[in-house]
C-alpha cells in the first residue's frame, strides 16, 4: 500500500495519504507533510518531540496534529522525518516526531509550508483501509 503521494493543486500543495488504520493514516500523513518541506533521505532521527492532541472528529485531530508539528518545524527549526503514534487517534493522540535540528549544510528545504488547511480535507474509506486528502498553504 502506498503511504502518501504529492498531488497536483492549482496554488497550494496537496497530499493524499493512506493507512490500514487511523494510526497508520495519521503517521503517513505527517510523513507526507514533512516530505513537502524537506528531502527526507537527508534527515537523521536524533531528536524526538512529543505532542498530545485532541479533537472531536478524526479530521480535526489530523489537522491539529499536523498544525502542531508544522509549528515545531518553524518555531524550533526542526527537520522531521517521521511520526509515531502510541494509540489509535479515536482515543486521543500521543505522537512523537523524529528528526533533527535543521541545518542549511545538511538539509534541503523544498517548500515553506505556511499552514495546514481544512480546504478539501477528507478522510474516507477504501478497499484497503483509509485515505486522507490534505491541502497545505504555501
Secondary structure in CASP SS format (residue, H / E / C, confidence):
PFRMAT SS
TARGET T0000
AUTHOR 0000-0000-0000
METHOD secondary structure of the structure
MODEL  1
X C 1.00
X C 1.00
X C 1.00
X E 1.00
X E 1.00
X E 1.00
X E 1.00
X C 1.00
X C 1.00
X C 1.00
X C 1.00
X C 1.00
X E 1.00
X E 1.00
X E 1.00
X E 1.00
X E 1.00
X E 1.00
X E 1.00
X C 1.00
X C 1.00
X H 1.00
X H 1.00
X H 1.00
X H 1.00
X H 1.00
X H 1.00
X H 1.00
X H 1.00
X H 1.00
X H 1.00
X H 1.00
X H 1.00
X H 1.00
X H 1.00
X H 1.00
X H 1.00
X E 1.00
X C 1.00
X H 1.00
X H 1.00
X H 1.00
X C 1.00
X C 1.00
X C 1.00
X C 1.00
X E 1.00
X E 1.00
X E 1.00
X E 1.00
X E 1.00
X E 1.00
X E 1.00
X C 1.00
X C 1.00
X C 1.00
X C 1.00
X H 1.00
X H 1.00
X H 1.00
X H 1.00
X H 1.00
X H 1.00
X H 1.00
X H 1.00
X H 1.00
X H 1.00
X H 1.00
X H 1.00
X H 1.00
X H 1.00
X H 1.00
X H 1.00
X H 1.00
X H 1.00
X C 1.00
X C 1.00
X E 1.00
X E 1.00
X E 1.00
X E 1.00
X E 1.00
X E 1.00
X E 1.00
X E 1.00
X C 1.00
X C 1.00
X C 1.00
X H 1.00
X H 1.00
X H 1.00
X C 1.00
X E 1.00
X E 1.00
X E 1.00
X E 1.00
X E 1.00
X E 1.00
X E 1.00
X E 1.00
X E 1.00
X C 1.00
X C 1.00
X C 1.00
X C 1.00
X C 1.00
X C 1.00
X C 1.00
X E 1.00
X C 1.00
X C 1.00
X C 1.00
X C 1.00
X C 1.00
X E 1.00
X E 1.00
X C 1.00
X C 1.00
X C 1.00
X C 1.00
X C 1.00
X E 1.00
X E 1.00
X E 1.00
X E 1.00
X E 1.00
X C 1.00
X C 1.00
X E 1.00
X E 1.00
X E 1.00
X E 1.00
X E 1.00
X E 1.00
X E 1.00
X E 1.00
X E 1.00
X C 1.00
END
